[in-house]
Amino acid sequence: MLVLGLDPGLATTGYGLVQKDGRDLKAVAYGVLKTPADLPVAERLALLHRALLDLLAAYRPQAAAVEELFFSTNARTAIVVGEARGVILLTLAQAQVPIAEYTPLQVKQAITGYGQAEKAQMQQMVRLLLNLEHLPQPDDAADALAVAICHHHTAQTLSFIRQEDSL
């Protein structure tokens, strides 16, 4: 299964595509979708929408995992990230890509086993889990890969539980 992980933001949205091959996870692609700060918010959201559509067309993921918004002390930042998340969720829904959402705590627990893990620890675990030579950069892309890995682990666990329930 190919999962698209997304770390939403208006200026920078991280993306990471992770494929499960047998028991191994493999990074297919990762990077960021950027929007210019000098454009009005509505235009930036439209650019994010188009860039995500292009990504979906190029890779055709079977599922998407989106990081939920964590509480921010800056209300303006939270609102703008929420608007970007809304565009991302709508774009995925219109493309009929199944969506899962995970809190930062859930992602950290799935990757490191510890919900309060530091960013450096998360990046190192993403590198190890995907057998990458170097830490994935930029940080937003590493975060998106972590969200995709979290979804793979969660989907595997849920599949196991369903099998146990059917016995």
Secondary structure, 3 states (H helix, E strand, C coil): CEEEEEECCCCEEEEEEEEEECCEEEEEEEEEEECCCCCCHHHHHHHHHHHHHHHHHHHCCCEEEEECCCCCCCHHHHHHHHHHHHHHHHHHHHCCCCEEEECHHHHHHHHHCCCCCCHHHHHHHHHHHCCCCCCCCCHHHHHHHHHHHHHHHHHHHHHHHHHHHCC
